[in-house]
Amino acid sequence: MLNFKTIIFGTFFSLLANVTFSETFLYMAEEDGCFWCASWTSKVGSIYHKTKEGKVAPLRRFNMHREIPETVEFVSRISFSPTFILVQNNKEVGRIEGYPGEDHFWGLLGIAFANAQIILDKTD
C-alpha cells in the first residue's frame, strides 16, 4: 500500500524529470597586461561571486588569444578586452565590450539579464 509521502515524492520526481535547467554563466574574455581587466578584477571581480548576478551566472574567465571555449556559440568575434559574455545553455545571450567603470558595468549587466529574460531573486 502506498503512503502519502510515497505519492508526493513520486509526483515531485516525475515533474522534476520534465524540467529543463538552464546553465547560465558570465564569461570574461581577457588578455595579459590588460589594465581594464585588472581594474574590473579589483573593483568587481572580488565580490562578483557574492552577488545575485554571480550566483545566477557564475564567472568563467579565459584568455581571448589562447583559450576560447569551443562549446560556446558566440554571436561574433571577440575584439576587446575585457569582454563580458552572458551565456545560457552554451549560447551567447548578452555582451558587454570593455569595462566602463563599476556603476556602468552593473547597469549594463542588468540590461543583459533583462534582455535574456533572466530574473534575479529580489528577496535577499
N, C-alpha and C positions, 0 to 999 in steps of 0.2 A: 504494500500500500504506500502510495506517495504522500509525503507530508508537505505542508505548506512551504517550508524552506526549499525543498527539492524543486517544487513547481516554480517558485520565484527565481531561484538561481538558474534553472534550466531556461526559463524565458529570457532572463537577462543575457545569458551567454549566447542564446540564439540570435537575439537582436544585435549583440556586440559583434558577432561574426559577419554581419552585413554592413557594418560601419567602416568607412574608409578613413583612415587617419592620414592627414597630410603632413609631410615633413617640410618644415619651414626653417630656413637658415638665412643669415645675413653674411654674405661673402665679402671679404675685403681684399681687393687686389692692390698690392703694394710693390714697391721696388726698393732695393738697397739705397740708403742715403736720402730717402725722401723726407724732406723737412715737414711737409704737411701730414704724412703718415705718423711721424713721431709726435707731432702736436696733437693729433687725434688720439693717439695711444695714451698720452699723458693726461689729457683732459676728459676723454670719454671712455677710452678703452679699459681703464682700470675699474670703472663702475658699470660698464655696459651689461655684464652678466647678471648684475643685481636688479636691473630694471625690468619692467613688464615687457618691454620690447625684447630684451635679452633673453628672457625666459621663453617667449613665444618663438623667437628667431635667434637661436644661439649663433655666435660669431664663428666663422671659419675664415682664416687668413691664408693667403697664398701669394707667392711671388709671381707677378704678372709676366715675367720673362722666362720663368722656368717651370712653374708648377700649375698651369691652368687645368682646373678639374675637367676631366674628359666626360664625366657623366652629366654635367650641367649643360642645358641648352641655353646659350647666351643669345640675346636678341641681336647684338652687334659686337664688334671687336672692342677690346678694352684698350683705350688710348691714354688715359690719365691715371696718375696715382695721387692719392688713393681713389679707387672707385669702389663704391659700396653697391652690391647687387643683392636684392631681395629675391630669394629663390623658394619656390614651392613645388614639391614633387619633381625636383631636378629641372624646373623651367623658370627662367627669369620672369619675375612679375613686377619688378621695380628697380630703379637705378639712381644713384647719386654720384655724379662725377665731381671729384675734388672734395676738399674739406673747407667749407665756407665759414667755419667757426662753430663753436658748440651750440649756440642758440639756433642758428640756421640748420645745423645738422639734424637736431631733434624735430624741428618743424618739417623738414623735407622727408625725414623718415616717417613721420606721422602721415604725411600725404601719400607716401609709397604704400604704407599699410592700408590706408583707406581705399586707395585705388585698387589694391589687390583684395579688398573686402576681408581683411584680417582684423578681427575685433579683439581689442585688448580688454582684459577684465578690469573694470573701473572700481572694484570693491576694495582694493588694497590701499 
